Amino acid sequence: MTTAAHITGVGAYLPARVLTNHDLERMVETSDEWIRTRTGIRERRIAAEDEHTSDLAAAAAREALADAGITVHDLDALIVATTTPDMIFPSTASIVQAKLGGAGFAAWDVQAVCAGFVYALAQADACIRAGLFRRVLVIGAETMSRIVNWKDRTTCVLFGDGAGAVVLEGKNEPGGLIASVLHCDGRYRELLMAPHGKRENRPEHALDPDFSVDSAGVAAIQMRGNEVFRVAVTKLGEVVQEILTKAGISADAVDWLVPHQANVRIIRATAQRLGLPMERVALTIAEHGNTSAASVPLALHALVRAGKVRPGQRLLFEAFASGFAWGANLVVWTKEQP
């Protein structure tokens, strides 16, 4: 039997500060009703001024390691999917490794924006199947609030901060991660982008309605929402069918859809394509907003902690991102509930 990557631990972290739609009403010309009906978001979390992406990632990682019953010293690799690294280099993964008290094993970042976790999971699975590693910690972590233009009402309402993590372990047993599909088309890149970088610990990147672009030309997220929406619905519909075909199963064999939490209308369209009722969809967008690479593991964590996932069930992860990058993973759950 071929070695496959099984999820043996899950973890999550959300900053303490909550920013509600009503708070945003006092910052930009918008309304709670408009945000909820267009996106499904009620509130989002905002990292504290002294919290870095690596801090969020390390907190989620600690829970995932504890849930798997291992320590950082049992890891062979650590991957952080993020669009908002602590710095240009070194990698956020190397910083997280040090904060967890580890050293020596491989650690690197993946940048595929909102599809980052799906990409990182496929990458870790491939390394495990190749025999390179046995245990890999995969984290999606973001401080999106630091690249948001708080004057732009079309984008500032969408994003939040957070981190989610899973431990993958190679096992010669049925189940685990059974298929992945990844795509990108750079011709769409100008529809959704942040053309420069972010800066940590700068006043102009604090949550401030006066922030737009700093003196060094660091620009915030830019999005042509209607065009992104149309492409996202099409590509996600295609990719879920593609991964089902690759795995050799039908849509009715999927027990849970665990989607990127960008827009509840996109999520509903994907669920409809699968013939899944919304009761079988992991939804955290109302409480978290769009946390980019963190959104899929955060949704998975909420589903698992609610006791809704049972061994033998099939979980479909999917995400669509700037780039445009998109992809999906199919997992047969094998972890027993504590």
ABEGO torsion letter per residue (X at the ends): XBBBBBBABBBBBBBABBBBAAAAAAABBBBAAAAAAAAGBABBBBBBAABBAAAAAAAAAAAAAAAAGBBAAABABBBBBBABBABAOBBAAAAAAAAAGBBGBBBBBBBAEAAAAAAAAAAAAAAAAAGABABBBBBBBBBAAAABBAABAAAAAABBBEBBBBBBBBBBBBEEBABBBBBBBAAAAAABBBABBBBBGBAAABBBAABABBAAGBBBBBBBAAAAAAAAAAAAAAAAAAAAAAAGBBAAABABBBBBBABAAAAAAAAAAAGBBAAABBBAAAAAEBAEAAAAAAAAAAAAAAGABBBGBBBBBBBBBBOBBBBBBBBBBABBBX
